[in-house]
Amino acid sequence: MKTALIAGQPSWKFASDKVEAAITRMGGHLAPVRFRLGRRVVEPFSIAPWAAEKCAKGTPPLLQALRGDFFCAPFGGNETSYRSEKHPPHGEAANANWRFATLERTAHSTTLHLSLKTKVRRGHIRKSIALRRGQTALYCRHVLSGFTGPMNFGHHAMLKFPDAPESGHLSTSPIQYGQVLPTRFENPAQGGYSSLLPGAVFRRLDHVPSVFGGNVDVSRYPARRGFEDLLMVVHTTRGNFAWTAVAFPEEGYVWFSLKDPSVLQSTVLWISNGGRHYAPWNGRHVNVMGLEDVTSYFHYGIAESARKNPVNRLGHATAHQLSPKTPLVVNYIMGVAAIPRSFDRVREIQPERGGIALVSSSGRTVHTKVDIEFLSSIPNET
């Protein structure tokens, strides 16, 4: 299957009756993705403004391709080596060139299969992204085989919010534990600025301590132009799935992600609103929020996630122990659904026959087709 140049990157394109998607060869970044909702088309994922530019020598491939969603293993900056392993930021999975395997088409679905053999820690990752007929959802699966040792990992979804104050309303499954990044996220001496209080612990997204005193509501966005912030929430493990959602009432749709919280235990929130003034950011990466479903110790990397840290001491996993005898299967669903303007924010996502019901704080409910059982499914080849 040939690639096409899309937003500066050679990419594979695939589609269903409701979704058109592209994924980059370099790093496996998924975007643009266009969802058809009735007569409208919505495109929630961000693409870096420098996507078609030539980046400076030494820029990590993931920054050159930066867009949409990509899988990270190990997740994070990885500035500290783990034993003899020195991984690039967010791992080879987010930087190396993926190989096309097959494009599988049936009467009910279209599935793109890619593969990657890693070198820093030798193993194999199979990536599959399925589009199902009649559904506005992406079914993502990564199978990690042949690896030995601890690994932190996760998805790195990024949404582009409309350029209007607080146009998007973020909500998640019930939060068991939330904390702002313990160390300073950005350094003003290097042209980076942050607004949230380092290390602050919280239980509500609308009550997060600020460096300027008081609390801010991070669930309403865009806000705090000129700052970059990072925080993490650990979800309670009720039921068989956890969720993150952003409602865009004026745009008439909601974006959501669904995961198995025993596999992807936490969500890292990267709030990027023009707070980086060094290349290639140059203050122009605005109105973007990363909704990154992971098992990791914030964004530090494998060394910090594999050893004892304040989060796993509380009983929340920040890495999984991999064995070549048992492949790790990471299933993940992202999708969109149409909503009325009176639908303010997602209060709850409930399973129902044939899909899910998204219930708003204002009492409105919308229904969409999703196969939740995918989250616990195991491919035959494992």
Secondary structure, 3 states (H helix, E strand, C coil): CCCEEECCEEEEEEECCCEEEEEECECCCEEEEEEEECCEEECCECECCCCCCCCCCCCCHHHHHCECECEECCCCCCCCCECCECCCCCCHHHCCECEEEEEEECCCEEEEEEEEEECCCCEEEEEEEEEECCCCEEEEEEEEECCCEEECEEECEEEECCCCCCCEEEEECCEEEEEECCCCCCCHHHCECCCECCCCEECCCCCEEECCCCEECCCEECCCCCEEEEEEEEECCCCCCEEEEEEECCCCEEEEEEECCCCCCEEEEEEEECCECCCCCCCCCCCEEEEEEEECCCCCCHHHHHCCCCCHHHCCCCCEEEECCECEEEEEEEEEEECCCCCCCEEEEEEECCEEEEEECCCCEEEEECCHHHHHCCCCCC
